[in-house]
Structure formats: structure tokens, C-alpha cells
Amino acid sequence: MKRIALVLLSLGLLASLTASLQAAGPSITPEVQAQMDAEAKVIQQWVAQPQFIDAVKAHNAQGLSLGEIKQRDAAWIQAASSKQETALMKACLTHPLGEWLSTKNKEGRGRYPEAFLTGNQGANIAMSKTTSDYWQGDEEKWLESFADGSGKVYYGEPELDDSSRAMLVQISVPVMDAGKAIGVLVVGVRFSALK
């Protein structure tokens, strides 16, 4: 009986340790950070292109209120949770920059499984795959990168992405115009590509 109790206790401790290690995720070594910095520079080159700036300016010029964005967000979340595609989702996926971002992932052999472009309030403009929500403006990755309009690069922690079933690091880069952030591009980079 004592032996069984000891085995069960050992299994419980092992399961607890495994769960703790999985929750902590992979560590970012100096080498990995250097790779992330290199990726951020590439993404900054992307968003400096006129088509990114023009797309964000056109979106921002629509003047959507935060209330309208949140209504769209609620409908988006409901559709995404039931695996439906709305006209708005399709418009973001088929946006020329959504297709461009998908091409970058293919060219990189799956290096960028997720990428989405947002406007000055965090609403999606274009995406390479459907996001779980439409409004990113309340999320750390967007808030830190937009930085109240001053813009800065922001790195997320390595996380398991459910849809791609891969460990990703999200790199958020502001879209800048005349020295001011007007939107954010968030790119999920496959963690294994950073080693």
C-alpha cells in the first residue's frame, strides 16, 4: 500500500513539474533575442512601405467609433467561435496586404504563421489567417507597440498558438507616418525559427 502511495505521489509530482515547465514556456536566450531583433528589423521594413501606410491611413479615415469597433468585435468573436467566416473576416483575409502577409509566410516556409495589420484603434485591416477577435486595441501587444502614438517594437512571450499548433513569439511593430504611430502590424514568428 505504501509503495502504491509513493508511486502515485511521484507521478503527481512529475505531472505538476511537467505542467509548470510547460506553463513557463521556452526561455529567450541572448541568441534568441538577437534573432527576434533581426526579425523586428525585417518587419519594420515591411511597414515602411507605402502600401502599408496607405492602407492604414485609408482605414483610419473611415472614422469608426470605438462603439462600432466593439460591435464588430462581438460579432467576429461569435462567428470565430462557431468556425464561421463573416464578410468582414473575408475582407481582411483577401485584403491585398492580407494576401501579401500570407505570401511572406509561404516564402518563409511557415516562419510567420500569423500576421495581422491594425489601425489606430486596434481594429483589424488585413490578416494572413483569421484572428480570434477583430479588436486588438485592448491587448498588451497592441497597446505597448502603439504606445499612445509614439510607437515602439514590442515582443510577446513565447506562446502555443492553437490554430497553427506551434510555439510563436508575437512581434508588434508600429506603422509610422510623419513620426507618429498610425497602426500596428503584429507578426507571430515560429519560435523554432529563432534558435
Salt bridges, closest charged atoms under 4 A:
GLU39 OE2 - ARG111 NE 2.48
GLU107 OE1 - LYS104 NZ 3.53
GLU139 OE1 - LYS141 NZ 2.94
GLU144 OE1 - LYS152 NZ 3.33
ASP161 OD2 - LYS129 NZ 2.78
ASP177 OD2 - LYS57 NZ 3.45
